């Protein structure tokens, strides 16, 4: 169901705003590595899986063209954020400002995280949207669960490997790095599966309301 312009839809702008916000927040949160028991992940993992769920909704409801529009918008805003943090880091601070080291420790790492995120995000999201659309072309409206899970497995696998390698290879080494990658992939796919009933409901509601718009 794809119209000539996504702006004709009543919910596209809301989903786009959420899509962009979740990516920005995840990029900043990813600067901290977390150790939960024997598992290693970054802080971005808390919200980032939701970008794939929203990406699934965008591709399923609005089509590949609209999903690409959302992906490029999120890409552009994230790049702008990285450049802004980089500029602020190197501009001279006021005499009263005493938190330069803390700023660099957290937000100074954001550009590297964003480079990793943007490369992984573009590859993963495009694969996610492409696989979902191709499965839909083959089976039609049936087997929504297969589209959602299949596209997420493909997209998140590529996304996680690219992100982990660019962002933390050398920072995390040996088995810890393998642990980090495997936990990241498994966790993100698990979130998709757990929230599948919610995604089903959201897709159905938005499809119905957009059709009636």
Order of alpha helices (4+ residues) and beta strands (2+ residues): alpha-beta-beta-alpha-alpha-alpha-alpha-alpha-alpha-alpha
